[in-house]
Amino acid sequence: MSVYLTDTPPGDPGFYGSNISPNQNKVEQFLSTIHSLRNIEFSSAEIYFEVSFEYNKFVELICEHIKLYIPNAKIYRKRLEYFLEWKKASTNIPCDTEVVLLKNNHDHIFTHSDSLVLYKFINDLNSFGKEYVGEISHWPESIGNLRSGKWVKFKNSDYYFVTTATNTIGTCLIGPDFFKSWWTEDFTGGSRIVRPDNPFGPWVEFEPISRIVPTCEFFRHLDGYGYAKVKAPIASPLRTCCTVEGNSIKHVDWTKGNYFHNKKKLDLPVEPKLIKINDVSTLINLALLGSAYKVNLKNLWYISRAFKFTSTSYSFLVLFLCITDKFFLRKTLNLFLPIYSGNTKLFKIRMLFVDQYRKLSIRHNLPPSIKEFLRIKI
């Protein structure tokens, strides 16, 4: 883990829209992320963190919090910022490490209460050899996106959605040798690099490999996915679970429950467990969360087979109840529209027209967009 805690955003401050986490204190977000990792057993951990001036007074409190929930962590009070620093950090990974959890986002929290589900996913990743990306964050987007991909059957008869990748975001699962291969030759030209999707210079790029998407949510961005027009409450931004009061940290658990026609205020949906038969409401919540960005019936079919549910033989039919959820219904209607999160073919046709018009507008000095062209009064 390598993060920098500051109130100065690296990009557009309005990127996530108006509906963001009610708590924007970066220290409290980071403390909540650390607390959420408590149920994962790490054979080793290296945490690099740095704070801007306004958060200096919290450094010792942060260190105590890390030691409490990740006892074997080595703590460095400076983030990784240049190529050689990353290269040195990669050599610190123990030789018997099977997988690396890379965390370069201070505000991506682990949501699942059953760590066995994560361990099973990690074990299945090993079927892909040494080079892969386990896409464990932004799940609603990943499971409903427009990238070409397919469902692949594993040895244990489970299926995962597999696409190809030439880059990755800051929170992911990767093989240790693959991670080390990023840092063999300096591609930065001396510029800063703070995560693979680097806001200050070149990204980490690699030859096409498999990107594997799990069948449930593992990590969520506290500020939500407003930039992707995800508005469903089930995929909403989250409050921090840890807040600083004086010289101590107060923790309040996130409330989990059933979002389907429920008027209660909840933080997270109930999630499927690995070694139990989950009820139908858990399946519906899984489907609603997986459709918060885009409805994909094929994806929903495979999601319904991923865990044990009550009346498994008829579980997919139960998903038709989702149409009574207004947010699911809106995303279903989007499938008839030529928009990015809607109908793929219509969107591509639309963008073809947009691209052709752009070329015409340059050649003939026309208004910059078709919309403005249609507003011209003759």
C-alpha positions as CSV (number, residue, x, y, z in Angstrom):
1,M,0.0,0.0,0.0
2,S,1.2,3.5,-0.9
3,V,-1.0,6.6,-0.4
4,Y,-0.8,10.3,0.1
5,L,-3.4,12.0,2.3
6,T,-4.2,15.5,1.2
7,D,-7.3,17.7,0.6
8,T,-5.8,18.7,-2.8
9,P,-7.3,16.4,-5.5
10,P,-4.9,15.1,-8.3
11,G,-7.6,15.9,-10.9
12,D,-10.9,17.6,-11.4
13,P,-12.4,18.2,-7.9
14,G,-15.9,17.6,-9.4
15,F,-15.1,14.3,-11.1
16,Y,-17.3,12.3,-8.8
17,G,-20.3,14.6,-9.0
18,S,-22.2,16.0,-6.1
19,N,-23.1,12.7,-4.4
20,I,-20.0,11.7,-2.6
21,S,-19.0,10.3,0.8
22,P,-20.4,12.6,3.6
23,N,-17.0,12.5,5.2
24,Q,-14.2,13.9,3.2
25,N,-11.5,13.8,5.9
26,K,-8.7,11.8,4.2
27,V,-7.3,10.5,7.4
28,E,-10.6,9.1,8.5
29,Q,-11.1,7.6,5.0
30,F,-7.6,5.9,5.3
31,L,-8.3,4.7,8.8
32,S,-11.6,3.2,7.6
33,T,-9.8,1.4,4.7
34,I,-7.2,0.0,7.2
35,H,-10.0,-1.2,9.5
36,S,-11.9,-2.9,6.7
37,L,-8.8,-5.0,6.0
38,R,-8.8,-6.6,9.4
39,N,-10.4,-9.8,8.3
40,I,-7.8,-10.5,5.7
41,E,-4.7,-12.5,6.8
42,F,-1.6,-11.1,5.2
43,S,1.6,-13.1,5.3
44,S,3.5,-9.8,4.9
45,A,2.5,-6.2,4.5
46,E,4.3,-3.0,3.6
47,I,2.4,0.3,4.0
48,Y,3.8,3.5,2.7
49,F,1.9,6.6,3.6
50,E,2.5,10.3,3.6
51,V,0.3,13.2,4.7
52,S,0.1,16.9,3.7
53,F,0.7,19.6,6.3
54,E,-2.9,19.8,7.6
55,Y,-2.8,16.1,8.6
56,N,0.6,16.0,10.3
57,K,-0.9,15.7,13.8
58,F,-2.5,12.4,12.9
59,V,0.6,10.5,11.9
60,E,1.2,8.7,15.2
61,L,-2.5,7.8,15.5
62,I,-2.4,6.3,12.0
63,C,0.6,4.2,12.8
64,E,-1.1,2.9,15.9
65,H,-4.2,2.0,13.9
66,I,-2.2,0.1,11.3
67,K,-0.3,-1.9,14.0
68,L,-3.7,-2.8,15.6
69,Y,-5.4,-4.2,12.5
70,I,-2.4,-5.3,10.4
71,P,0.1,-6.3,13.1
72,N,2.9,-7.6,10.8
73,A,2.9,-4.5,8.6
74,K,6.1,-2.6,8.0
75,I,5.3,1.1,8.1
76,Y,7.1,3.8,6.1
77,R,6.2,7.4,6.6
78,K,6.6,8.3,2.9
79,R,4.7,7.2,-0.1
80,L,6.4,5.6,-3.2
81,E,6.8,8.4,-5.7
82,Y,9.6,7.6,-8.2
83,F,10.6,4.6,-10.3
84,L,13.6,3.5,-8.2
85,E,11.5,3.6,-5.0
86,W,8.9,1.3,-6.6
87,K,11.7,-1.0,-7.9
88,K,13.2,-1.3,-4.4
89,A,9.8,-1.9,-2.8
90,S,9.1,-4.7,-5.3
91,T,12.3,-6.5,-4.2
92,N,11.0,-6.5,-0.6
93,I,8.2,-8.9,-1.5
94,P,9.0,-12.3,0.2
95,C,9.9,-15.1,-2.3
96,D,7.1,-17.4,-1.1
97,T,4.4,-14.8,-1.8
98,E,1.6,-16.1,-4.0
99,V,-0.3,-13.0,-4.8
100,V,0.0,-9.2,-4.1
101,L,-2.8,-7.0,-3.0
102,L,-1.8,-3.6,-4.5
103,K,-3.6,-0.7,-2.7
104,N,-2.8,2.8,-4.0
105,N,-6.2,4.2,-3.1
106,H,-6.6,5.4,0.5
107,D,-10.4,5.3,0.2
108,H,-11.2,1.9,-1.3
109,I,-12.6,-0.2,1.5
110,F,-13.0,-4.0,1.7
111,T,-16.8,-4.6,1.8
112,H,-17.1,-8.4,2.1
113,S,-17.6,-9.9,5.6
114,D,-16.6,-13.4,4.5
115,S,-12.9,-13.4,3.7
116,L,-13.2,-17.0,2.5
117,V,-14.8,-15.7,-0.7
118,L,-11.8,-13.6,-1.4
119,Y,-9.4,-16.4,-0.6
120,K,-11.2,-18.7,-3.1
121,F,-11.0,-16.0,-5.8
122,I,-7.3,-15.7,-5.1
123,N,-6.8,-19.4,-5.4
124,D,-8.7,-19.4,-8.7
125,L,-6.5,-16.6,-10.0
126,N,-3.5,-19.0,-9.9
127,S,-5.1,-20.9,-12.8
128,F,-3.9,-18.0,-15.0
129,G,-0.2,-18.5,-14.2
130,K,2.0,-15.6,-13.2
131,E,0.5,-12.8,-15.3
132,Y,-3.0,-11.6,-14.6
133,V,-5.0,-8.7,-13.0
134,G,-7.7,-9.5,-10.5
135,E,-10.1,-6.6,-10.9
136,I,-11.4,-6.3,-7.3
137,S,-12.7,-2.7,-7.2
138,H,-15.4,-0.8,-9.1
139,W,-17.4,-4.0,-9.4
140,P,-20.7,-2.6,-10.8
141,E,-18.7,-1.1,-13.7
142,S,-16.5,-4.1,-14.2
143,I,-19.4,-6.6,-14.4
144,G,-21.5,-4.4,-16.7
145,N,-19.0,-2.7,-18.8
146,L,-18.6,-2.5,-22.6
147,R,-15.2,-4.1,-22.8
148,S,-15.1,-7.3,-24.9
149,G,-14.8,-10.4,-22.7
150,K,-16.3,-13.8,-21.9
151,W,-17.2,-16.0,-19.1
152,V,-14.5,-18.7,-18.6
153,K,-15.1,-22.0,-16.7
154,F,-12.5,-22.9,-14.1
155,K,-11.4,-26.3,-12.9
156,N,-13.8,-26.2,-10.0
157,S,-16.7,-25.6,-12.4
158,D,-17.0,-22.0,-11.4
159,Y,-17.1,-19.2,-13.9
160,Y,-15.5,-15.8,-13.9
161,F,-15.7,-12.9,-16.4
162,V,-12.4,-12.5,-18.2
163,T,-11.3,-9.7,-20.4
164,T,-7.9,-8.5,-21.5
165,A,-5.9,-5.7,-20.0
166,T,-2.8,-3.6,-20.8
167,N,-3.0,-1.5,-17.7
168,T,-4.7,-1.5,-14.3
169,I,-6.0,0.8,-11.5
170,G,-4.4,1.3,-8.1
171,T,-6.4,-1.4,-6.2
172,C,-6.0,-4.9,-7.7
173,L,-4.6,-8.4,-7.2
174,I,-1.5,-9.3,-9.2
175,G,1.2,-12.0,-9.2
176,P,4.5,-10.9,-7.4
177,D,6.7,-11.7,-10.4
178,F,4.4,-9.7,-12.7
179,F,4.5,-6.8,-10.3
180,K,8.3,-6.9,-10.3
181,S,8.4,-6.9,-14.1
182,W,6.8,-3.4,-14.1
183,W,10.0,-2.1,-12.6
184,T,12.8,-3.6,-14.7
185,E,13.3,-0.7,-17.0
186,D,12.5,3.0,-16.2
187,F,9.7,4.3,-18.4
188,T,9.0,7.4,-16.5
189,G,11.7,9.7,-17.8
190,G,12.2,10.9,-14.3
191,S,8.6,12.0,-13.7
192,R,6.6,11.0,-10.6
193,I,4.6,7.8,-10.5
194,V,2.4,7.2,-7.5
195,R,0.2,4.4,-8.8
196,P,-0.2,2.3,-12.0
197,D,-2.9,4.7,-13.3
198,N,-0.5,7.5,-12.8
199,P,-2.0,11.1,-12.7
200,F,1.5,12.7,-13.0
201,G,3.0,11.0,-16.0
202,P,3.2,7.7,-17.8
203,W,1.0,4.8,-16.7
204,V,2.3,1.3,-16.1
205,E,1.7,-0.5,-19.5
206,F,2.2,-4.2,-20.3
207,E,1.4,-6.7,-23.0
208,P,-2.2,-7.9,-23.1
209,I,-3.0,-10.3,-20.2
210,S,-6.1,-11.7,-18.6
211,R,-8.2,-9.4,-16.4
212,I,-10.5,-11.5,-14.1
213,V,-13.6,-10.0,-12.6
214,P,-15.1,-11.8,-9.6
215,T,-18.8,-12.6,-9.1
216,C,-19.3,-10.2,-6.1
217,E,-18.1,-6.9,-4.7
218,F,-14.8,-6.9,-2.7
219,F,-13.8,-3.2,-2.6
220,R,-15.8,0.0,-3.0
221,H,-14.7,3.5,-3.5
222,L,-16.0,5.6,-0.6
223,D,-17.0,8.5,-3.0
224,G,-19.0,6.1,-5.2
225,Y,-19.3,6.0,-8.9
226,G,-21.1,9.2,-9.8
227,Y,-18.7,9.9,-12.7
228,A,-20.1,6.7,-14.4
229,K,-23.7,7.9,-13.7
230,V,-24.3,5.2,-11.1
231,K,-27.1,6.5,-8.9
232,A,-28.6,3.3,-7.4
233,P,-28.5,3.5,-3.6
234,I,-27.2,0.0,-3.4
235,A,-23.9,1.2,-5.1
236,S,-23.9,4.6,-3.4
237,P,-21.0,6.5,-1.7
238,L,-20.2,5.4,1.9
239,R,-19.5,7.2,5.1
240,T,-16.3,6.4,6.9
241,C,-16.6,3.8,9.6
242,C,-13.8,5.4,11.6
243,T,-13.7,9.0,12.9
244,V,-11.1,10.8,15.0
245,E,-12.4,12.3,18.3
246,G,-9.7,14.0,20.2
247,N,-6.8,11.6,20.5
248,S,-8.8,8.4,19.8
249,I,-10.6,6.7,17.0
250,K,-14.3,6.0,17.1
251,H,-15.6,3.1,15.0
252,V,-19.2,2.6,13.9
253,D,-19.9,-0.5,11.8
254,W,-21.5,-0.2,8.4
255,T,-25.1,-1.5,8.4
256,K,-25.8,-4.2,5.9
257,G,-29.2,-5.4,4.8
258,N,-31.7,-6.0,2.0
259,Y,-32.1,-3.0,-0.4
260,F,-35.0,-4.6,-2.4
261,H,-38.0,-2.3,-1.7
262,N,-36.6,-1.5,1.7
263,K,-37.1,2.0,3.1
264,K,-34.5,1.7,5.8
265,K,-31.2,3.6,5.6
266,L,-28.5,1.1,4.9
267,D,-24.8,1.4,4.1
268,L,-24.1,-1.8,2.2
269,P,-26.1,-4.8,0.8
270,V,-25.9,-8.2,2.3
271,E,-23.3,-10.2,0.5
272,P,-23.3,-13.9,-0.5
273,K,-21.3,-16.3,1.8
274,L,-19.2,-19.2,0.5
275,I,-20.1,-22.2,2.7
276,K,-23.8,-21.5,3.3
277,I,-27.0,-21.5,1.3
278,N,-27.9,-17.8,0.8
279,D,-31.5,-16.6,0.7
280,V,-33.2,-15.2,-2.3
281,S,-33.0,-11.6,-1.1
282,T,-29.1,-11.9,-1.2
283,L,-29.3,-13.0,-4.8
284,I,-31.6,-10.0,-5.7
285,N,-29.2,-7.6,-3.9
286,L,-26.3,-9.1,-5.8
287,A,-28.1,-8.6,-9.1
288,L,-29.1,-5.1,-8.3
289,L,-25.6,-4.1,-7.4
290,G,-24.2,-5.9,-10.5
291,S,-26.7,-3.9,-12.6
292,A,-26.1,-0.5,-11.0
293,Y,-24.0,0.6,-14.0
294,K,-25.5,-1.5,-16.8
295,V,-28.0,-4.4,-17.0
296,N,-26.5,-7.4,-18.7
297,L,-28.7,-10.5,-18.6
298,K,-25.9,-12.9,-19.5
299,N,-23.8,-11.6,-16.6
300,L,-26.8,-11.9,-14.3
301,W,-27.2,-15.5,-15.3
302,Y,-23.6,-16.4,-14.3
303,I,-23.9,-14.4,-11.1
304,S,-26.9,-16.4,-10.1
305,R,-24.9,-19.6,-10.5
306,A,-21.8,-18.4,-8.6
307,F,-23.1,-19.1,-5.0
308,K,-25.5,-21.4,-3.4
309,F,-29.0,-19.9,-3.1
310,T,-32.3,-21.1,-1.9
311,S,-34.1,-22.9,-4.8
312,T,-30.9,-22.7,-7.0
313,S,-32.7,-24.4,-9.9
314,Y,-35.1,-21.4,-10.2
315,S,-32.8,-18.7,-8.9
316,F,-32.5,-16.9,-12.3
317,L,-36.3,-16.6,-12.6
318,V,-36.3,-14.8,-9.3
319,L,-34.2,-12.1,-10.9
320,F,-37.1,-10.9,-12.9
321,L,-38.4,-9.3,-9.7
322,C,-35.5,-6.8,-10.1
323,I,-37.6,-5.1,-12.8
324,T,-39.8,-3.7,-10.0
325,D,-36.8,-1.7,-8.7
326,K,-36.9,1.7,-10.4
327,F,-33.1,2.0,-10.7
328,F,-32.8,-1.4,-12.4
329,L,-35.8,-0.5,-14.6
330,R,-34.0,2.7,-15.7
331,K,-30.8,0.8,-16.6
332,T,-32.9,-1.7,-18.5
333,L,-34.5,1.0,-20.6
334,N,-31.0,2.4,-21.3
335,L,-30.4,-0.8,-23.3
336,F,-32.5,0.8,-26.1
337,L,-30.5,4.1,-26.1
338,P,-27.3,4.9,-28.0
339,I,-25.3,5.8,-24.8
340,Y,-22.1,4.4,-23.3
341,S,-23.9,2.5,-20.5
342,G,-26.7,1.5,-22.8
343,N,-26.9,-0.2,-26.2
344,T,-23.4,-1.0,-27.3
345,K,-24.1,-1.3,-31.0
346,L,-26.2,1.9,-31.2
347,F,-23.6,3.7,-29.2
348,K,-20.9,2.7,-31.7
349,I,-23.1,3.8,-34.6
350,R,-23.7,7.1,-32.9
351,M,-20.0,7.7,-32.3
352,L,-19.3,6.9,-35.9
353,F,-21.7,9.7,-36.9
354,V,-20.1,12.0,-34.3
355,D,-16.6,11.3,-35.7
356,Q,-17.7,11.8,-39.3
357,Y,-19.4,15.1,-38.4
358,R,-16.3,16.2,-36.5
359,K,-14.2,15.8,-39.7
360,L,-16.8,17.6,-41.8
361,S,-17.0,20.5,-39.3
362,I,-13.2,21.0,-39.5
363,R,-13.2,20.8,-43.3
364,H,-16.2,23.1,-43.9
365,N,-16.1,25.3,-40.8
366,L,-19.4,24.0,-39.3
367,P,-20.5,24.3,-35.7
368,P,-18.5,21.9,-33.5
369,S,-21.3,19.5,-32.7
370,I,-24.4,18.1,-34.4
371,K,-26.6,19.5,-31.6
372,E,-25.3,23.0,-32.3
373,F,-25.7,22.5,-36.0
374,L,-29.4,21.6,-35.6
375,R,-29.9,24.8,-33.6
376,I,-28.9,27.0,-36.6
377,K,-31.8,29.1,-37.8
378,I,-32.2,29.4,-41.5
